[in-house]
């Protein structure tokens, strides 16, 4: 941790003397920032970027407003309320993608000038464009179809990791359960029901009639969940997992990070989550490839469900000059290099150095840049914001009843709520 903070400060001084960022202001200013990075790993990561900003602009006071709740479920509603009430922050974290950013278009200002010359991949450029304008700057890039596992327990139990489909995954879960461990850890409590939406996304991406093309179709309002077999297949997967006791019984009481802790306490073997979980593991002292590792979710080999986090210029921002300085920093190699290794993420910029990343992040970055990889926006990016709330509720209801027919109906009804068709 100290190494990264020192690195960021050294980089910042070089960056300042090189004149690559805006010059610091002589007058006292503020930067009001909202974000939801409060868990281990992610908090240290954003603090490292704040440290660079403080070094570059010592006269600008950062008014930080962290709002607990992974994925921003609590914070997103607060931001819209504040803007409509004429109490806009300067900038705020928002998951980055076509549907999510379009859902916030009314409270975002264009920032096209900051984007000029930045070597982001074309897909990422497209994801940040709403109504012909760039409205967000990504800081980090993450893979969501990661199935994390406790390496010690996998080795001890002889778990076969070459699972190609749901049936093979069930067989390994049964082996784990019989040995007295939780096969599949889930945390969807404390207002975080939306994690079910992420879980179901990975199941659909690996379902026999699913896959990345279907996920994209689903997130753009072109699917028909009432009759599409991938939806039934996903719910049947969840039914098997719940009925056979492969999921921890306290899933509705745990947050995402508490569910990941079950791996570190040797209670659970597998955990479905994006690679921000890696930052949580390493922050607690776990070593990649030694204490833990990951595989792609069952059936998703060659698939990459993509998530990014970005910052935007809020309409009515009280300190616009300070925000533009912040966004310019966020867009830089220096900010990505300070943030991503600690967070467990990878850098969006194609010119960012990669030698400081661990073996897992290197593998994830290689997969993203491989032209043969099927990349699709995840549930935090592709669909409208309403998707997370609607499907958090739909799946929460389903796992209590395990009625597949009713679950398909509820899924289809929820789809109409989100897309109106």
Beta strands, then each sheet from edge to edge (+ up, - down):
strand 1: 29-35
strand 2: 60-66
strand 3: 91-95
strand 4: 108-109
strand 5: 129-130
strand 6: 133-134
strand 7: 137-143
strand 8: 146-150
strand 9: 182-185
strand 10: 268-272
strand 11: 292-296
strand 12: 303-314
strand 13: 374-377
sheet 1: 2+ 1+ 3+ 12- 4+
sheet 2: 2+ 1+ 3+ 12- 7+
sheet 3: 2+ 1+ 3+ 12- 13-
sheet 4: 5+ 6-
sheet 5: 9+ 10+ 8- 11+
end
